[in-house]
Amino acid sequence: MANKRLKAAQAKVNGDQAYGLDEAIALVKGNATAKFDETIEISLNLGIDPRHADQMVRGFVSLPNGTGKTLRVGVFARGAKAEEAQAAGADVVGAEDLMEKVQAGEIAFDRCIATPDMMALVGRLGKILGPRGLMPNPKLGTVTMDVKGAIEAVKAGQVEYRAEKAGIVHAGVGKASFDAAKLAENVRAFVDAVQKARPSGAKGTYLKKAGLSSTMGPGVTLDVSAFAG
């Protein structure tokens, strides 16, 4: 049944055509016919080689309409900052106790924030958190004294992006149930953030290809000229 549904969805998409954003969103939403609220995902093929430090693309962007998904936040902090984290809605807060849980394989968070004084402790977890993309980083705003602001940003729909080996960046930008105009706003905000993050080592065409898809639906190629500038 799933294959039959996917073939029917693919038949509606011209694989040789690059679609305008509004038309692409309409197609992707129309093809999101699973029994759950599918995530709408964007993929950007960038003209970079992430193996070189001066061509790495990574950062966060707060989507204007959120993602439709609530992320769990873990915070390494002590004292007043730990209390601030709990009051701001962090899902897990701790110091040595939280470190021990992580070392035991109990990672009950999707984003990790730490106050600067905790980094000596958190640094011991690099081999565990690093490969999962969870290591706090001051450049990304996840090592900060503004614990409340960092947590609120994550809960409001902040999305992390990071280029993979082939120079591809992808992220969820909403749900199929979102209004088309809100999805379009989110897509533009995401693409704009990635374009502003163009690294100094990138030469030639930066945004080479872009596509939209839903969790269970076929991909739709976007006309990247719409994002020029």
N, C-alpha and C positions, 0 to 999 in steps of 0.2 A: 504493500500500500504506500509505504514511504517513497519507494522508487517511482511509483506511478505519479505521486503528487509532485515529486521533484522534476520529473520529465515534463509535466504539464506546466510547471513554473518556468522551466528553462525555455520552453517553446514561446513564452511571452517576451523573452529577452533576446535582442539581436546582439550576438557576441562580437560582431564587427563594428558596432556603433558605440560612440561615446555620447552619453546622455547629459543633458543639462541637469542641474541639481534637483529642481522641482519634479521633473519627469522621472529621474532616477529614484527619488524618494517614493513617488507614487507606485512605481514598479515594485520596489522592495517591500513596501507596506502591503501591497496587493498579493505578493507571493508569500507573505508570512502567515501561513495557514495552519501552523502547528497548534496543538491543544493548549499550549502555554504562551505566555507573552514573550515573544522572541526578542532578543537583543539586536539592535541595529548596529552593525560594526562598519568601521571605515578602515581602509588600508591605503597607505601612501607609499609609493615606490620612489625613494629619493636617490639623487645622484651623488651618493657618498660611499665611502668605504669605512665602516665603523671600526675596522681593525686599527685605524690610525686615530690617535688621541684627538687630533685637531679636526676630525670629521665625525665625532660622536654627537648624536642628537638625543637629548634626554631632558625631560622636564615635566611640569604639571600644568594643567589648564583647568580653570573652573568653568564648567559648561553653564551657560545662562539658564538652562532649564533642567539641570541635573541629569542623572543617568538612569533613574528609575530603579537603581540598586543601592542598598545601604551597605556601606563597607564597615567592617569591624576595625576598630582602632586600638592598637596597643601602645601604651606610653611608659617609657622608663623615666621615672621621676621620684623624688623624695619630698617629704614635708609638705610645705605650702603648695608647691607645684604639683605634687601628686593629688592633693585635694582639689586644686584647680582643674586638673585633668578629669577627675571623677565628676565634678560639677558640670563640666562641659560635655559630658556624655561619652567619655572613653569607655571601651568595652573591657579592657584589661589594663590595670595600672600596677606597677611594682618596681622593685629594684633587684636585689639578689634573689628574692623569691621568684620573680618573673624570669630572671636569667636561668634559674634551675628548671623551670617549667619548659622553657625553650630547649634547653639542653636535653631534656627528657623526651623531646619530640612533640610537646604540647604547644602548638602555635595557633592560638585562638584569635588571630587578627590578620587583616588583609593589608594594613598600612601601619608602619611603625614610626613613632615619634619619640624623640629623646631630648632631654635638656642637656646642654653642653657638658655639665659636670658628670653626666652618666656615661659619657662615651668611652671612658677607660673600661667600664664594665661591659658595655654593649660591644666594644671591640673584640672581646673574647668570643662573641657569637658570630663573627664574620663568616666563618665557613658554613654556618647554618643559614643565616639570614641573607648573605650575599647572593648565593645562587638562586634564591627565591625572589630577588629584587626587593627585599624588605629592609636592607641596611639603611639606617638613618643617614642623611647626607645634608650638611649645612647649605650646599649649593641649591638643594631642592626644597629647602625650607622645612625639612623634617628633623633637623637639629636646631632647636630654638627655645628661647625663654618664653615666647608667646605661645604657650601650650594651648590655651583656649582658642586662639585664632586658627592655629594649625588644625585642631580637631574639627572646628566648625567648618573649615574649608573642605575637609575630606567628606564630612557628613552632608554638605550642601551639593556635592556632585563634582568634586575635583577628580580629574582623570590624570593618571600618569602615562607618559609615552616614552618609549625607548626603542631606538633603532636596533633591529636584529642584524645578524651577520650579512644578509643580502641587501641591507639598506632599506628594509621595510619597517614602517611604523604602523601599528594597528591599535585600535581601541574601540570600546563600546561607546556610542554617542547617544544612547537612548533606548527606548522600547518601541515595539511595533504599535503599541496602543497610543503612543504620543501623537499629538496633532502634527501634521506635516510641516507647518510653519515653525513649530518649536524644534523639530528635528533639523530643519534647514538652518536655524539659528545655531544650534549645537555644532553642526558640521562646519559651518563657517568659522565659528570660534576655535574649533580644534585645528583646522587647516591654517588659520591665521597664526595660532600659537606656534605650530611647527615651522611655518615659514619664517617667523621672527627668530626662531632658534637656529637658523641656518649657521652652520659652523664656519670658521674662517678658512678651513682647508677645502671646503666644497667648491669645485670648479664646474663651469658649464651649467647645464640645466639642473636645477635643484629638485623641483617637483616634476617628476617624469610621468608618473601614472597615478591614478586614484580610482578606488572602487568602493561601492557600498554593497552590503549583503545583510541578510538576517541570519539568525542562528542556523536555521534549517533550509534557507533558500539559496538560490544561485546568486553569484556576484553580478553586479551591474557596473560597467565602466563609466566613470565620470569624465566629463569634458574639463580638463584641467585649466583650459584658457579662461574659464569662469573665475578662477582664483588667481589670475595673473595680477601682478602689481605688488 
